Amino acid sequence: IVEGPTDVWRLGYGAVATLGTSWTSEQAIRIRTYKHRFILFDNESPAQRQAQRLAAAVSAAPGTTEILTGLKTDPGNLSSLEVDELRKELGL
């Protein structure tokens, strides 16, 4: 789960965007239906606070919810190699 369409385009199949750091209850309801939820918002503090809020809203659903941190750049700016490594690490 990422912030924007360019992040989805870069990460590929299985990625979805909230279209900003703000998200709606309707989005949270849909996100709960995924078995594995990886939240990958930008590293800025406001974005990470929203990632924490989203995780809290969806983590009671069956499956796993994890916030991914530590990227050096926005997910949309990752190289193809970095995307491949991330997807492999996540089992995607």
N, C-alpha and C positions, 0 to 999 in steps of 0.2 A: 504494500500500500504506500504510494508515493504522493507527492503534492500535485504534480502537473503532467500534462500530456507529453511533454518532451521527455520526462523521466520514464513514462510508460513506453514510449517509442524506443528509448535506449535499452531498457531492461527486457522488453519483449513479452512473449506469451506468459500469461499469469499475472502480470502487473496491472494494477488498477490505480486510479488517481482520485483524490478527494477534491481536486481543482482548487488548491490553496490549502493553507494550514487549518482553516476553519472547515468543519465538517458538520453534517446534519444528522439528526437522529435517524432519518431514513437511510442514510449511507451506513451508519453504524449497524442498523438492523441487517442490511445486505452483507456487510463485512462479516458479521457473526456467522453467516452460513458457510464460510470457508473453513476447511479443516485446519489449515495452518495459516496463520496470519503474521506476516513480517511487516512491521511498520518502519519505513525508511524515509523519514522527513529530513530536511536540511539540518545542518549542525547548529544553526543559530538558536539561542535560548528560547525565543518565542515559539519557534517551530518544534523544539523538543518538548516544551510544555504542552503543546497541543497533541503531540505524539503520546505523551503520558496520559492525557485525558482520553484520547481515543482508545488506548490500550485498556484503560480502566473500564471503558464503556463496552468493550467487546470480549474481555477476557473471561467472563463468566460463562460464555458459550462453550460447548464441547470443542475440543481441539486445543491448539496451542497459540499463544500470542506472544510475540517477541518484538521488542524495539531494537533495531539495528543502529548502531552509532559508530563513529570513528572513521567515516569516509573523509578523504582529503578534499572532496569536491562534491558539488551537487550531483545526484544520481544521473541526471541527464548529460553530464559532462564526463562520465566514466569512459575509459577506452574499451574497445571490444574485448581485450584481454581481461580487463578488470571485471567486466560484466560476466564473462565466462567463468572466472574464478569465483565470483560471488554466487552465481547460479549453482555452481558445483558444490560450494560450501553449504548452500541451503538445500541441496538435494533436489534441485529443479531441472 
